[in-house]
Amino acid sequence: MKYKIIAIEREYASGGSEIGKRLAERLGIPCYGQEILQEVARLRGTTPEQIAHMEESSTTSFLYTIAQAARMAAGNDSGLSQESKLYLEEAKVIHEMAEKGGCIFVGRCAGRVLQDRKDVLKVYIYADRAFRLQRAVEVYHDPAEAAEQILRRCDKRRNGFYTANTGQRWDDKEGYHLMLDSGKLGIETCVDIISGAVSKRD
């Protein structure tokens, strides 16, 4: 198998998390999403909600994060911003989870965190606004009158977190092997496509 790890980034309410979970069931491997936040929260003695809030309010730049990462690698983490510490802690957890064997990551910039590995399939899931708004209300139970605002806020947060920590656009095709429109293809077809790509041999 060429790819042992799948890293999925996704627009809000596009079905990326569901695709990750269904794919994990099909392939018989774990899927990590909120589990990353939970582990970092455990290590910090705080809550996943507090970690998510820190991410949302982050203003750290990519170049600053890289500079601080070099300091931490040298064993000096004094003066690190809380945002930089958080990203580096999440990256450490992702590396540890990846070392355990085949798995799926949903979000957390995992594709970039693991960019030096050749066995990572990077996937981006998106869909048109109408599909996502319907899914936000029917699946996530967001209030219909607030769904548009929630969608914009979540996409902005994910894009900001990704750009701040990678220096690249969240939806830049150069960062992925596959970009799938879940609204047009359907959730199960996206699972089929990714599963096929994972199973393909050279």
Order of alpha helices (4+ residues) and beta strands (2+ residues): beta-alpha-beta-alpha-alpha-alpha-alpha-beta-alpha-beta-alpha-alpha-beta-alpha-alpha
